[in-house]
């Protein structure tokens, strides 16, 4: 006969399996160490945007070959999503950053200069050149492009001839595809954004972390259809 557990034993089992949900955080004694900050000055830290396809261990071994820096950088797998590269020179580090955007397995990945930031959301920024469609030529001014760039992300540069801005977008959020813009007169126009060198992404919600078939919006729509009588 199977043993029947008491309520106290059952509660202990539930408590143990979900302990991480209720326990207070571990209190750490130290803040940032100046020596460690100095030791990481020549480091780039990255994040996979589609970890089901991209594996840090594989990327860490592959990208130094692409950059032809196998003997001058050291890569390290930091877990299921993150990784880092330590450089021997500022010149090599800047040369890699200048190659942005970055792709692996046809999906983009984030690569930023390391900062002493304590946040699960770091790193998250990707520098995109974004071409703006729909703004009249006579209104394609520096101020207007900057205003649009500040909505898309952290503004960096502009190109009036190409009606484009360079912005650091938050790659953990869906890209903005289009938006209404209003002139001082009150007239509104709809502008569409073209992200240059954009690789695989969701064509439904513009996320960089999944394809349309796996989009939560699409899955929710399917569930609603299944629930219809």
Secondary structure, DSSP 8 states (H G I E B T S, - for coil): ------HHHHHHHHHHHTHHHHS-----S----HHHHHHTTTEEEEEES-TTT--HHHHHHHHHHHHT-TTTEEEEE-SSSEEEEEES-HHHHHHHHTT-S-EETTEEEEEEE------TT-S-EEEEEEEEESS-GGG--HHHHHHHHHHHSEEEEEETTTTEEEEEEETTS----EEEEE-TTS-EEEEEEEETT--S--TTT--SSS-GGG-HHHHHHHHHHHH--
